[in-house]
Amino acid sequence: MWHQPYCWCGLMIEDFDRRISEFEKLLQKMATEITSGVIFERLLPMDLWRKAEESVTTLRSLTERLTESMLVLKPEMTPTIERRFRAVLQPLDEFKEILFRKSDNPMENSRLALEQLRKAVMGASDLLQLAKGIRGDPSRGIMEVIRLKEVSKTKEYLASIPVPEVIHLRFINLRKQLENLRFHMSNLERALGETRMHIAMVQDELAKFRPSQPEGVTERPKVGVEAEKPEAEEEKVEEPTLLRKDKQSALPEF
């Protein structure tokens, strides 16, 4: 047995509970009227009808509504539900038909009609018990469908709620600010890319730069020990000052 509660199907269940409660109260009222003698067989047919008409009409209406909910919540029990439904309505129809039937013995008609009314009340009691059983164990598939339907209606309702004008204007302003920020970020990224490209070009040009020896400067003849210095050492002496670490700060600006 599946007894999981369905809070999200509250509207359907609450309506079913209300119908069960109304149905049960009416049955108690009719049973009291019959047993206490308010409705009894010694009344003339039209007098009996006037006393019972309101209760009989209400019982028919509640039976139809209760049965409708039962068929929705437990469709796999349709044959049983319809059988219990007929067990209430057929005696009610007989009750009214007998009372309005022309007869030489009207008191007999009242007696026969009252028997049908008792039969209808008994059938209604069986229908009530079936309804309570369905309330405790509704069809799982049907309840899931009802839940999805209620969720859909809730979303539609929330979407239809109007937004105050002030909040709407603030949202529009915020969206414009975000669009402007996105535009400026795009320009900044483009400018940054161009700057990196120019830096790379300058670095390439600096790597190629080698200054020539100034005109009019003659190489001093090597004598003695200087003439015997290794070639590598001579090259170190004649290395351009531009490439020395302590002179790099004197590079020309571009």
C-alpha positions in Angstrom: 0.0 0.0 0.0 1.2 3.4 -0.9 0.6 6.1 1.8 3.0 8.9 0.9 1.4 12.3 1.6 1.2 14.8 -1.2 1.4 18.3 0.1 1.8 19.7 -3.4 -1.6 18.3 -4.3 -3.2 20.1 -1.4 -6.1 21.7 -3.4 -7.3 18.4 -4.7 -7.0 16.5 -1.4 -8.6 19.4 0.6 -11.6 19.5 -1.8 -12.0 15.7 -1.5 -11.7 15.9 2.3 -14.4 18.6 2.4 -16.8 16.5 0.3 -16.2 13.5 2.5 -17.0 15.6 5.6 -20.1 17.1 4.1 -21.3 13.7 3.0 -20.8 12.1 6.4 -22.6 14.9 8.2 -25.6 14.6 5.9 -25.8 10.9 6.4 -25.8 11.3 10.2 -28.6 13.9 9.9 -30.8 11.7 7.7 -30.3 8.7 9.9 -31.3 10.7 12.9 -34.4 12.0 11.1 -35.5 8.5 10.2 -34.9 6.9 13.6 -36.3 9.9 15.5 -39.6 9.9 13.6 -39.2 13.2 11.8 -39.6 11.2 8.6 -41.9 8.3 9.1 -44.2 6.1 7.0 -47.5 7.3 8.4 -47.0 10.7 6.7 -48.9 11.3 3.5 -46.7 11.0 0.4 -46.5 14.8 -0.2 -45.9 15.6 3.4 -43.1 13.0 3.5 -41.6 14.5 0.3 -41.7 18.1 1.8 -39.8 16.9 4.9 -37.3 14.9 3.0 -36.8 16.9 -0.2 -33.9 19.1 0.9 -31.9 16.2 2.4 -32.6 13.9 -0.6 -31.6 16.6 -3.1 -28.4 17.4 -1.2 -27.5 13.7 -0.9 -27.8 13.2 -4.6 -25.6 16.3 -5.3 -22.9 15.3 -2.8 -23.0 11.7 -4.1 -22.3 12.9 -7.6 -19.5 15.2 -6.5 -17.9 12.6 -4.2 -18.0 10.0 -6.9 -16.4 12.3 -9.4 -13.4 12.9 -7.0 -13.1 9.2 -6.4 -12.9 8.3 -10.1 -10.2 10.9 -10.5 -8.1 9.7 -7.6 -8.5 6.0 -8.1 -9.5 5.3 -11.8 -8.5 1.6 -11.5 -11.5 1.1 -9.1 -14.0 2.6 -11.5 -16.3 -0.5 -11.6 -16.6 -0.7 -7.8 -17.1 3.1 -7.5 -19.9 3.1 -10.1 -21.6 0.2 -8.5 -21.6 2.0 -5.1 -22.8 5.2 -6.8 -25.8 3.4 -8.4 -26.6 1.8 -5.0 -27.3 5.4 -3.7 -29.0 7.1 -6.7 -31.3 4.3 -7.7 -33.1 4.1 -4.3 -33.3 7.9 -4.3 -35.0 7.9 -7.6 -37.4 5.2 -6.5 -38.2 7.2 -3.3 -39.4 10.2 -5.3 -41.1 8.2 -8.0 -43.2 6.2 -5.4 -44.2 9.3 -3.5 -45.5 10.9 -6.7 -47.2 7.8 -8.0 -51.0 7.8 -8.0 -52.4 5.1 -5.7 -55.6 4.1 -4.0 -53.5 3.5 -0.9 -51.2 6.6 -0.4 -50.0 5.4 3.0 -48.6 2.2 1.4 -46.7 4.5 -1.0 -45.2 6.3 1.9 -44.1 3.0 3.5 -42.6 1.8 0.2 -40.9 5.1 -0.4 -39.4 5.2 3.1 -37.9 1.7 2.6 -36.1 3.0 -0.5 -34.8 6.0 1.4 -33.4 3.7 4.1 -31.8 1.7 1.3 -30.2 4.8 -0.2 -28.8 5.8 3.2 -27.2 2.4 3.6 -25.7 2.6 0.1 -24.4 6.0 0.9 -22.7 4.7 4.0 -20.9 2.1 1.9 -19.9 4.7 -0.6 -18.5 6.9 2.3 -16.3 4.0 3.5 -14.9 3.5 0.0 -14.2 7.2 -0.3 -12.2 7.2 3.0 -10.2 4.2 1.7 -9.4 6.0 -1.5 -8.4 9.1 0.5 -5.8 7.0 2.3 -4.5 5.3 -0.8 -4.9 7.4 -4.0 -3.5 6.3 -7.3 0.2 7.2 -7.5 0.2 7.9 -11.2 -2.8 10.2 -11.0 -1.3 12.1 -8.0 1.9 12.7 -10.0 -0.1 14.1 -12.9 -2.0 16.4 -10.5 1.2 17.5 -9.0 2.7 18.4 -12.3 -0.4 20.3 -13.3 -0.4 22.3 -10.1 3.3 23.1 -10.6 2.6 24.3 -14.1 -0.3 26.5 -12.8 2.0 28.0 -10.1 4.7 28.9 -12.7 2.0 30.6 -14.9 0.8 32.5 -12.0 4.2 33.8 -11.0 4.9 34.8 -14.6 1.7 36.8 -14.7 2.5 38.9 -11.6 3.2 42.5 -12.7 6.5 44.1 -11.7 6.2 47.5 -10.2 7.2 50.3 -12.5 10.1 51.6 -10.3 11.7 48.1 -10.1 11.2 47.6 -13.9 13.0 50.9 -14.6 15.8 49.9 -12.3 16.2 46.6 -14.1 16.4 48.4 -17.4 19.0 50.8 -16.1 21.1 48.0 -14.7 21.0 46.1 -18.0 22.2 49.2 -19.8 25.1 49.6 -17.3 26.1 46.0 -17.9 26.1 46.5 -21.7 28.3 49.6 -21.4 30.7 47.7 -19.1 30.9 44.9 -21.6 31.6 47.4 -24.4 34.4 49.1 -22.5 36.0 45.8 -21.5 36.0 44.8 -25.1 37.8 48.0 -26.1 40.3 47.6 -23.3 41.1 44.1 -24.4 41.7 45.3 -27.9 43.9 48.1 -26.8 45.9 45.8 -24.6 46.4 43.4 -27.5 47.8 46.3 -29.7 50.1 47.4 -26.9 51.6 43.9 -26.6 52.1 43.8 -30.3 54.0 47.1 -30.3 56.2 46.0 -27.3 57.1 42.9 -29.2 58.1 45.0 -32.2 60.3 47.3 -30.1 62.0 44.3 -28.5 62.8 42.9 -31.9 64.4 46.2 -33.1 66.5 46.4 -29.9 67.8 43.0 -30.4 69.1 44.0 -33.9 70.7 47.2 -32.8 74.6 47.3 -32.9 76.3 50.8 -32.9 79.3 51.3 -35.4 82.8 52.5 -34.3 83.2 56.4 -34.3 85.2 57.9 -37.2 88.7 59.2 -36.5 89.4 56.7 -33.8 92.5 54.6 -34.6 93.6 51.4 -32.8 96.7 51.9 -30.5 99.6 49.6 -31.4 100.2 46.8 -29.0 103.7 46.6 -27.4 105.3 44.4 -24.9 103.0 42.4 -22.7 99.9 43.9 -24.3 100.9 42.5 -27.7 101.0 39.0 -26.1 97.5 39.1 -24.6 95.1 36.5 -25.8 92.8 37.4 -28.6 89.8 36.8 -26.5 91.0 39.3 -23.9 91.6 41.9 -26.7 88.1 41.4 -27.8 86.9 42.0 -24.3 88.8 45.3 -24.1 87.4 46.4 -27.4 83.8 45.3 -26.6 81.4 48.2 -27.3 80.4 50.1 -24.2 76.7 49.9 -25.3 76.6 46.2 -24.5 78.1 46.7 -21.0 75.7 46.1 -18.2 76.4 49.3 -16.5 75.7 51.3 -19.6 72.4 49.8 -20.7 70.5 52.6 -19.2 72.0 54.9 -21.8 70.0 53.3 -24.7 68.3 55.9 -26.9 64.6 56.3 -26.5 62.2 55.5 -29.3 
